[in-house]
């Protein structure tokens, strides 16, 4: 029997698998038991109602999707009254993703959403910082730290910082949010990209640029997760391009304690269950008693050769 439990700061999850923000909805409960996943990560909530980006919103590729959804949102009151009650019936921690245009707005939103049923606040710091000419909070270590410090002041819930990959030194941002009090780090959000409709001479997306997600992004985000794991001591949740148990195992082995499954949920709604079962089967095959032993278990080629020779 494999012990699938993992601990992310003060929160214990029954297993290390959860959805990425914005990749599941209430309807998923009709096709899978939400008690079986490690956590429920809900779609990002903003302080005000948002319509999102103009269409077209998606360009599909063989191994990924370029999306400019724009965080459409009905606001925090709707989330508390209409969305959260749906998830309270499950014995699974709810992670509430939040996004705001200023440090103060981040703090106020987190305070408002710190209600019964919300176990964790995940700060989506990939959003534009209107106090600094629209540059994303996550692109600047100090701006990221200011958000986390304010959230820690305004909520008693654990705070996870979801980093952006659109930066040269992601480890520096990870260290900054750790120093500011983040309980864990989610690595990472989507990478900026764009496409052109050559027949019409127009951008393929209504927003011109969007976030690239899917399996094609896994090697890039995996490398970033490895860098972050070497730079901080707090837990890391890997997020980027996972479609199978083997993909998730890679993230665990480079230092992540848990993973978020995203784009594949749109194609295969029960993918998270397949990943959970696959990780458990791998542990049984390798004689690993606790899934937590996989975190950081990657060895150098030299270490592997020496172990094989022993």
N, C-alpha and C positions, 0 to 999 in steps of 0.2 A: 504494500500500500504506500503510495507516494504522498508525502505531505506537500500539498500544493499551496499552502498559505505563504503569503509574503507580507512584510511590514513596510509601509511607507510612512516614516515618522511615527506618529501616534496612531495611525490608522492601520488596522489589519485587514487584508483582503483575502478572500477564500482561495483566490488564484491570481496570477499576475496579468490577466487579460481583461482589457476594457476597450470600449470604442473611443475613437478620436472625436473631439467635439464637432458637432454638425454632421455626423455620419450615421446617426440613428434617430428614430423618432418613436413616439408612443406606439405606433402600429407594429413595431418589431415584436412586441409582446404576443402578437397573434401567431408568430412562427417560431418563437423560441422562448424558453423559460429564463427570464431576466435574473432569477436567483442563481443561475449557473455561472454568471460572469463575475469578475472580481470587483468591478465598479461600474456605475452608470455615469457617463460623462455627457451632460446635456449641451444642447446648442448654445453658442455664445449669446449672452444677454448684454444689452447696451442700456444706458440710462434712459434713452428716449426711443420711441417707435421709429423704425427704419424700413424703407421699402426695398433696400438693397440695390444692386447694380442694374443698369438697363440691360435688356437682352441684346444680342445673344450672350449667354452666361457660361457656355462650356464648349471646349474643343476637345475631341477625343482622339487619342493616339493608341497605337498597338499596346504600349506598356504604361500608359498613364493618361491623365486628364488635366487639361489646363482650365481652371475654373475662376470666374470672377462673380461670386454670389453676392458679396457685399454685406454679409451679416444682416439679412432681413430679420426684424425683431418686433414683437408687439409690446415690448417693455417689461419692466420688472414686476409690475402688479399682475399682469396677465400670467407671467411665469409662476408667481406664487399662488395665484388663485386657480389656474387652469392646468398648468403643466406638472408642477411638483406633486399635486395630490395623486396623479397617476402612478408615480414611482414610490410613494410612501408605503405602498402595500408590500413591497419586496424587501427582503432582508439583505439588500445590497447597498453599499454606500453610494450616495449621489454626489458627484463632483460638478459644481456649478461653474461653468466658464463665463468670465466677464471681460468686457472690453469697454474702454471709455477714452474720451479725447483729452483728459487732463488728469493729473495726479489726484486732485481733490475729488473729481468725479469718480475715479476708480474707488477711492475710499468710501464715498457715500453709497455707491452702488453695492459694494461688498457688505456694508453695514445693513443695508436694506434687505439683502438676500440671505443674511445669516439667520435663517428661520429654521424651525424644526423640519427635519427631512433633508437639509443640506449638510453634508459631512465635510466637504472641502471646497475651497474657492480656488479655481485655477485662473490665473491672470494671463489673458491673451495679450501679451505686450508687443505683438506684431502690428498693432493698430497705430494709425497716425497720431503723433503728439502735436496737438494744435498749439501748444505753448512754445514749440520749437519748429515752427514753419512746416509742420506736417511730417517731419522725419519720424519714422516708427520708433517707439520707446525702446524696443529690443535692439535697435541698431546702435544704441549708446549705453555703455555700462552704467554711468551715473544716473541717467534717466530711468533705466530699468530698476536700479536700486531704490530710487525715490518712490516708485510705484509700490514696490514690495514693502518698504518701510511704512508707507501710509496704510496699506492693507492690513499689516500686522497691528497697527494702532486701532483700526476700525472694526476688526472682526476677531472673534475668539476661535474661529475655525482655522485648521491648517491651511496654509497658502502654498500653492504650487505655481511656479513661474514657467509659462510656456514660451520658449525662446524662438526667435526667428533665425532661419538659416541664412538670411540675406545680410551677412556680415563677414568680415575677414577673420576676426578672432572671437569665436563663440565661447571659448574657454574663459576669456576675460569677463564677458557678460555673466557667465555662470558663476564665477567667483564673486562678482559684485552682488548678485541676488542672494547668494549664500550668506555673504557678510551682512546683508540687509535683513536676514531672518527667514528667508524662504525655507519651507519644510521639505520641498522636493523640487525637481526640475523636470519639465517635459521637453524633450528634445526630438523633434522640433516641428515648427509649423511648415507651411508650404513655401516653396522657393519661387520667386517672381519670374515670370516668363511672358511671352507674347506670341501671337501668330497673326498672319496676314491672309485675308481672302484675296488671292491674286486675280481672280476673275472680276471682282467688283472694285479692286483697288482700295479696299477698306480694311481696317483692323478686324480680325475675326471675332474679337470680343467687344461687347458694347462699352466696356470699361478700358479698352485698349490692352492693359496688362492684367494678369491674373496669377493665381498660385498653381504651380505644377505639383501634382501629387501622383501617387501610384507606384508600381514596382520599379519604374525607371529611376526613382529618387532614392531607393534604398541604399545603394553604395555610398552616396553622398552624405545622407543623414546618419548612416551607421558610422561613418568616419567621424562625424561631429559628436555623436554620442560617446565614442571611444575617447575623444579629446576631452569632453566634459567630465567623463568618469575619472580621468587621471587628474583633473584640476580641482574637484570638489569632494567633500565627504558626505554630503546629503544624498538621499536616494534619487535615482534618475528613472524616468519613464520614457522609454524609447517610442518614437512615433514617426513613421515615414516609410511607406512602400511595402508594408508587410502583407502578404497574401497567403502565407502557409505557416505551419509550425516551425519549419526549418528557418524561415525568415525571422520569426520571433526569437528562436534560439540564438541566432547571431547577435541580436541586440542584448539578450541576457548575458551572453558570454563576454561581450566587450565591456560590461559593467552596469547594465541596466537592471533594476529590480523588478520592473513591470513593463508592459508594452500597451500601446494603443493601436487598435486595428481601425483603419479608416476607409479608403476608397473602395476596397474590395467588398465592403458591406453593401454597397449599392448593387453589386453584381451577384453576390452570394450572401443573402441576409443572415445565414447561420454560420458564416465563416469563423466567427469568434469561438463557437463551440468546437469546430474542427481544430482550431489552433490549440485550445485547451486540451483536447483529447490527444493531439499529436505530441504536445510537450510532455504530458503524463506518460504516454507510451515510450517516448525517448528515455525518460528517467528510469522507467522499469527496465528497458533494454540495457541501459548502462549501469544498472545497479545503484542509482542515485536515490537516496531516501527522501531528500527534501529539495524542492525546486529552487529554494533560495541558494543552494550550493552552486547553481549555475551562474549566479551573478559574478562577473569578473573571472570566469573559469578559463578563458582563452589562454593558451600557453604559446610561448615562442616556439619556432621550429626546433631550435636547439634543445629546449626543455623537453619537447616531445620525443626527440631522438634519444636523449639521455634516459628518459623513462622507459622507452621501448627496449633499450639495451640493458637495463637493470634486471 
